[in-house]
């Protein structure tokens, strides 16, 4: 089967929004490759090693590729809409730079598995290591391993936003917590939370591909009895009678984690407050530095307390707390 490949060369800060637009326009999969040059720093604080070769992508830019089925896709209309979306990014505080959009035709095997050669075991925190299912790896005695085959869903742990979430979860999970993972993608955060000690997790996503991918990864890790995956968003779960038909986790919960676009995070902050227990924790990631103040203001306006914020490259994750009952009534 042949696929249309749309390749966008755009400034790195806009890559999340470009990926979002590609998916919104019907992409079956999206890949991202950033510029890797000799002068670009690589985080080795946890002993990480990198298999990504140097490339000739313009410094500060990324290649974002979206794949569209040849049959049933009006690719000219897709490209036209994408260019209009990219031109409008400054209205949302993003800059795609001197972006370009190009088209090619590829076969299934040319893109579906090609990225796997660059996805190697990755230590993302003191305890957590992500291991692709196709790689051999001998774990240390105290190492927590997440088996992962992300398929076409977002979330390999290599992107700063996912790594920030996993590191923050390591500090937040003490043992026995219930948790909701909003926008679960590959299921990596839900799996990591349970392996760190959470008792039960409800993993939500609006993308059927993500739901399928997360379900398979949860089975790979043997956690299908404690993690439930649903095609839904947080508001949908609330509207279903506070999760009346959810088997694994019913609000209120101890922790909510969301690794999605800042614009989406801002839409449901009040809903997070509703599903958290007093004293509960909200971990919000996927926030580029130009949206940090907006998200902080949204969290404070909803009544959250900012406990911490952690950074990697130009990305930020917030750790926010819902006030305890005695503080609410004070």
C-alpha positions in Angstrom: 0.0 0.0 0.0 1.2 3.5 -0.8 1.0 6.5 1.4 1.3 10.2 1.0 4.2 11.6 3.1 3.9 15.3 4.0 7.2 16.6 5.3 7.2 19.8 7.3 10.5 21.5 8.1 9.7 23.9 10.9 11.3 25.5 14.0 11.6 23.0 16.9 9.3 24.9 19.3 6.4 24.4 16.9 6.8 20.6 16.5 4.0 19.6 18.9 1.5 21.9 17.2 2.6 20.7 13.7 2.1 17.1 14.8 -1.3 18.1 16.3 -2.4 19.6 13.0 -1.2 16.6 11.0 -3.3 14.3 13.2 -6.3 16.6 13.0 -6.1 16.4 9.2 -6.2 12.6 9.3 -2.6 11.4 9.5 -2.3 7.7 10.3 1.1 8.4 11.9 3.6 11.2 12.6 7.3 11.1 13.0 9.6 13.8 14.3 13.4 14.2 13.8 15.1 17.1 15.3 18.4 18.6 14.2 21.4 16.8 15.7 24.6 18.8 15.2 28.0 18.5 17.0 27.3 21.6 19.0 23.8 20.5 20.3 24.0 19.4 23.9 22.7 16.0 24.8 21.5 15.2 28.4 23.7 12.5 29.8 23.0 13.2 33.5 21.5 9.7 34.0 24.1 7.9 31.8 21.9 8.1 28.7 23.5 7.1 25.4 22.3 8.2 22.0 22.0 6.2 18.8 20.7 9.1 16.8 23.3 10.0 14.1 24.2 13.6 13.3 22.0 14.9 10.4 21.9 17.8 8.0 18.6 19.2 9.3 18.9 23.0 9.8 20.0 23.9 13.3 17.0 24.7 15.5 14.5 23.0 13.1 12.8 19.7 13.0 11.4 17.5 10.2 7.8 16.5 11.0 6.4 13.9 8.7 2.7 12.9 8.5 1.5 9.8 6.6 -1.9 9.8 4.8 -3.5 6.8 3.0 -3.4 7.3 -0.8 -7.0 6.1 -1.1 -9.6 8.5 0.1 -7.3 11.4 0.8 -7.6 14.7 -1.0 -3.9 15.5 -0.4 -4.0 18.9 -2.1 -6.7 20.0 0.2 -4.8 18.6 3.2 -1.6 20.5 2.2 -3.5 23.7 1.6 -5.2 23.6 5.1 -1.9 22.6 6.7 -0.1 25.6 5.3 -2.9 27.9 6.5 -2.7 26.3 10.0 1.1 26.8 10.1 0.8 30.4 8.9 -1.6 31.1 11.8 0.6 29.7 14.5 1.9 33.1 15.7 -1.7 33.8 16.9 -1.2 31.0 19.5 2.2 32.1 20.6 4.2 29.6 18.4 6.6 30.3 15.6 7.2 27.8 12.9 10.1 29.9 11.5 10.8 29.7 7.8 8.8 26.5 7.4 8.5 24.4 4.2 6.0 21.7 3.2 6.9 19.0 0.7 5.2 15.8 -0.6 6.3 12.3 -1.4 4.9 8.8 -1.9 6.2 5.9 0.2 5.4 2.3 0.8 4.2 0.9 4.2 7.5 -0.7 5.0 9.4 2.6 4.3 7.9 4.4 7.3 6.0 2.1 9.7 9.1 0.4 11.1 12.1 2.6 10.0 12.1 4.7 13.2 12.7 1.6 15.3 16.4 1.5 14.6 16.8 4.8 16.5 14.7 3.7 19.6 17.0 2.0 22.1 16.7 1.3 25.8 16.5 4.7 27.5 17.0 5.5 31.2 14.7 8.4 32.0 15.0 8.6 35.8 17.0 7.1 38.6 14.8 4.0 38.6 12.9 4.0 35.3 14.2 2.6 32.0 12.1 2.3 28.8 12.9 -0.8 26.8 11.6 -1.3 23.2 10.2 -4.8 22.9 12.5 -5.7 20.0 15.7 -4.8 22.0 17.7 -7.1 24.3 18.5 -5.5 27.7 19.7 -6.8 31.1 18.2 -4.8 33.9 19.9 -3.8 37.1 18.6 -5.2 40.3 16.8 -2.0 41.3 15.8 -0.9 37.8 12.1 -0.6 36.8 11.6 -1.6 33.2 8.8 -0.4 30.9 8.3 -2.6 27.9 7.1 -0.5 25.0 6.1 -0.7 21.4 4.5 2.7 20.7 3.4 1.9 17.2 1.8 5.0 15.8 0.9 6.5 19.2 2.8 9.4 20.8 5.0 8.5 23.8 8.3 6.7 23.6 9.9 8.6 26.5 12.5 10.2 24.3 10.6 13.5 24.0 11.3 15.9 26.9 7.6 16.2 27.8 7.2 12.5 28.4 10.6 12.2 30.2 9.5 15.1 32.5 6.3 13.3 33.4 8.0 10.1 34.2 10.6 11.7 36.5 7.9 13.7 38.2 5.7 10.6 38.7 8.7 9.0 40.4 8.6 11.6 43.1 4.9 11.8 43.4 4.0 8.1 43.6 4.5 6.8 47.1 2.5 3.6 46.8 -1.1 2.6 46.6 -2.4 5.7 44.7 -5.2 5.8 42.2 -4.4 7.8 39.0 -6.0 9.1 35.8 -3.8 9.5 32.7 -5.3 12.0 30.3 -4.2 11.6 26.7 -2.4 8.3 27.4 -0.9 7.9 23.9 1.2 4.7 24.1 0.2 4.1 27.7 3.8 4.8 28.9 2.8 7.1 31.8 0.1 4.7 33.1 2.5 1.8 33.0 5.2 3.8 34.7 2.9 4.9 37.4 1.9 1.3 38.3 5.5 0.1 38.2 6.4 2.9 40.6 3.7 1.8 43.0 0.3 3.2 42.0 -2.5 0.7 42.7 -4.9 1.4 39.8 -4.9 3.6 36.7 -7.6 4.8 34.3 -6.0 5.7 31.0 -8.0 8.0 28.6 -7.5 9.0 25.0 -9.7 10.4 22.2 -7.6 8.7 19.5 -8.6 5.0 18.7 -5.0 4.3 17.6 -3.7 5.4 21.0 -6.3 3.3 22.8 -5.2 0.3 20.8 -1.5 1.0 21.3 -1.9 1.6 25.0 -4.0 -1.6 25.5 -1.2 -3.7 23.8 1.6 -2.1 25.8 -0.3 -2.6 29.0 -0.6 -6.3 28.1 3.1 -6.5 27.3 3.8 -5.4 30.8 1.2 -7.7 32.4 -0.8 -4.8 33.9 -4.2 -5.3 32.2 -5.8 -6.1 35.6 -4.9 -2.8 37.1 -4.9 -0.4 34.2 -8.1 0.3 32.3 -7.9 2.1 28.9 -11.0 4.0 27.6 -11.8 6.0 24.5 -12.8 9.2 26.3 -11.6 12.5 27.6 -11.7 13.6 31.2 -15.0 15.6 30.8 -16.6 12.6 29.2 -15.7 10.5 32.2 -17.2 13.0 34.5 -20.4 13.2 32.5 -20.8 9.4 32.7 -21.9 9.8 36.2 -18.5 10.3 37.8 -17.2 7.2 35.9 -20.2 5.0 36.7 -19.2 2.4 34.2 -15.5 2.6 34.8 -14.4 -0.7 36.4 -10.9 0.2 37.6 -10.8 3.7 38.9 -13.6 6.0 40.0 -13.1 9.7 40.9 -11.9 11.2 43.1 -8.4 10.0 42.6 -5.0 10.8 44.1 -3.1 11.8 41.0 -4.0 13.1 37.5 -1.3 13.3 34.9 -1.7 14.9 31.4 1.0 15.2 28.8 -0.7 17.1 26.0 -0.6 20.6 24.4 -0.8 23.6 26.7 -3.9 24.8 24.9 -5.7 21.6 25.7 -4.5 21.6 29.3 -6.0 25.0 29.8 -9.4 23.7 28.6 -10.0 21.2 31.4 -8.1 22.5 34.5 -11.5 22.8 36.4 -12.4 19.2 35.5 -9.1 18.0 37.0 -10.0 19.8 40.2 -13.3 17.9 40.3 -11.8 14.4 39.9 -9.0 14.9 42.4 -9.2 14.1 46.1 -8.4 17.0 48.5 -4.6 17.0 48.7 -4.4 15.3 45.3 -1.6 16.0 42.8 -1.9 17.2 39.2 1.1 16.7 36.9 0.7 18.7 33.7 3.4 18.5 30.9 3.6 19.2 27.2 4.1 22.9 28.0 6.6 24.9 25.9 8.3 27.8 27.7 6.2 30.4 25.9 3.0 29.0 27.5 4.4 28.6 31.0 2.8 31.8 32.4 -0.6 31.0 30.8 -0.7 27.5 32.4 0.5 28.8 35.8 -2.3 31.5 35.7 -4.9 28.9 34.8 -3.9 26.5 37.6 -3.9 29.3 40.2 -7.3 30.6 39.0 -8.8 27.2 39.4 -7.6 27.0 43.0 -4.5 24.9 42.6 -1.3 25.4 44.5 2.0 25.3 42.5 4.1 22.7 44.3 6.9 22.4 41.8 7.9 22.9 38.2 10.5 20.9 36.4 12.3 21.7 33.1 14.1 20.0 30.3 15.4 21.9 27.3 12.6 24.5 26.7 9.8 22.3 28.1 8.1 22.7 31.5 6.0 20.3 33.6 3.9 21.6 36.6 3.2 19.8 39.8 0.1 21.3 41.3 -1.8 20.4 44.4 -5.5 20.5 45.3 -5.9 22.2 48.7 -6.8 19.9 51.6 -10.3 20.1 53.0 -9.2 22.0 56.1 -7.5 24.6 53.9 -10.5 24.8 51.6 -12.8 25.6 54.5 -10.4 28.0 56.2 
